[in-house]
Structures are given as structure tokens and as C-alpha cells.
């Protein structure tokens, strides 16, 4: 089988590793680059066991132009890039903004500088619903105005979108770009062989929930219950990571088929909003685990409610999620038990 090569930056990370599996299963040849600062080599073992084959992986920093050039020279005929590699901790980005700007902008700039030289015309970029800030209307569509970022992390996503818009426009059809605005990815591969590997105390809700159920954390603190939402807790759109990974496969297919002259933007969520308390209840129901939790003060910078309108991805990419919130949470729990 002659597989089209796709460079996957951050391919050993949480979303990246699931996308590598889906790409390979769809007939592509993923080529991973990852510096393993926020991922572990065990993800490669999981990928190998799921696919029954090794996926090439280069341990390099994506912001290092010479190193990325070396990979592109060695692999020669890469046809597209999915760019996941980035730092993603909101709080850390406030404390260490320069680290975020250098890494998140630097890696994209390196890729964009090298793409023409190697005849690579297609890029899918990992953006985030964070670009909508606190939206005036729900659900958010791709036309919902973006808002100034509330953290350096969020700002890197916004600036990277701007860079891609400018470079794509100047490229006169030589660069084809899809921005995927992720909502909240959760869960793990059904095999239980790959999943999220948070280092230290998790920032994100679901790893904190599963670690609490596993007895690693004493209790979950729900960050506020007096928001203007039906039960007072924040609302998010939790999408199963394999569903999210599949969106990358359809995005790549669209770009390789000729894509679109302009940058295309797609929300990738389920279209459902669930509150933190609903997540806790769904977790208990799906797993039979009782969760120890308390209500704490709100977390600075949290958006009260956001969820996606996914009409555009459904109509234009044929994208549909298939995993329920409970099944997503059950998969996260299955994964936690392997750690
Ligand atoms: C944030 C970012 C998002 C980024 C993601 C990656 C914003 C607005 N969102 O998502 O862009 O991609 O992190 O890390 O910048 N919660 C608790 N207790 C906890 C942990 C979380 O109650 O211990 C609540 C939060 O208040 C929130 C929900 O759970 O309402 C989800 O939180 P989290 O998983 O951290 O994701 P976001 O903040 O939505």
C-alpha cells in the first residue's frame, strides 16, 4: 500500500497520538515529530500495539528549523502537516508567557518557512475555542467574533490563526489551511493503550476526576457553583478524543483533494454543553465510582459557558461525533486504571 505521508507534530501527545492511529487506519503514513517535553515514549508503544506496526518518530524540537529540515530531507515526500505541538497549560502560560510565545509561535513559523521549500501545501492547525473568549451567544459558530485572549496560551492560538490567515492569503493558492477549533477533548482510545498523560497535578477536569476516583487525589474541587448556568457550574462541550482525532483525517483529506483557496475554520465539538456537575454525575453513572468532591471558589479566567455549533463541520466535512459523554468518561476511567 502506497501511503501518503503526513507529518504529525506533537504526535506522541494526547490528541496527536490518537490522530496518528486514525490517520494510519485511514491509509495514511503518519510521521511523528515530538520533543517529549509533555509526552512520553510509552505512547509510541501503545500506538505500535494498536496498529501492529512502528510509526516513524523523530525526537526533535519543532521550533528548531535545522532539526525539522533534517526530518523533511530524510522523509522527502511529505504531503501535509498536522501541527499539534504546543504548550497548553493556561496557568503556566500566565507565569511563563515568553516560553509560550517562543514555543507555540516559533514552531509554526518554522513549519511555514520550510513548507514551500519541500513542496508541502497543506496544514491543519490545532486551534481552540479559547479564541471565542466569553461568547455573547451560544452555541458558538465559526462566525462568532473572536475576543481578546485571556491568557498568553489563548493568545498564542489567536496569533497562530492570524499568522496562518496572512501567510495563506499571500501564498496565492500554494498553501491550504484548515484551523480546527477544539472544544474540550476527553477520554481515551477504546484499547486502553493510549490516553492522556498529565504530568503532575492535572489542570484539566477529566484527569482530575479519574485520579480522584483512583485515590491519587483526595477530592475534586468544582470551581464555582454560582455561575449563570442551570446548576451554577461551568458548561463545556466535551468531545471524545477519538472523535476529535477523526476530524483531522477528514480535514487532511479535504486539503489533499485541493482544499479551498482561503483558510477554512471548523469548530470541532459535539454541539452539546454539559456542566461540571453533569460530568461528575455521568462519571459516577458510567463507572459506578463514587466521586469525592467539594465546591470551591471560581477559577480565575474561566468562561462560564461555551459549546459548539458544529453545523459547518457536519455539512462540509461530513464530520460527526459518535461517542456519548458517559462512554467518553468510561474510556477515561479504563485508561486511568492502566496507569
Ligand atoms: C482550558 C482552555 C482551553 C485549553 C484547555 C487545555 C480556556 C478558556 N480554555 O479549557 O483553551 O485548550 O484548557 O488545557 O482558556 N474544573 C473544575 N475542577 C478542576 C478542573 C476543572 O471544576 O479541578 C472545571 C473548570 O472550571 C471548567 C471545566 O472543569 O469549567 C473544564 O476545565 P478544563 O478541563 O481545565 O478545561 P477548560 O478550562 O475548559
Boltz pocket constraint, residues with backbone or C-beta under 6 A from the ligand:
constraints:
  - pocket:
      binder: B
      contacts: [[A, 88], [A, 89], [A, 90], [A, 128], [A, 129], [A, 130], [A, 151], [A, 154], [A, 182], [A, 183], [A, 184], [A, 202], [A, 203], [A, 204], [A, 205], [A, 206], [A, 208], [A, 220], [A, 221], [A, 222], [A, 223], [A, 224], [A, 234], [A, 235], [A, 236], [A, 276], [A, 299], [A, 301], [A, 302], [A, 303]]
      max_distance: 6.0
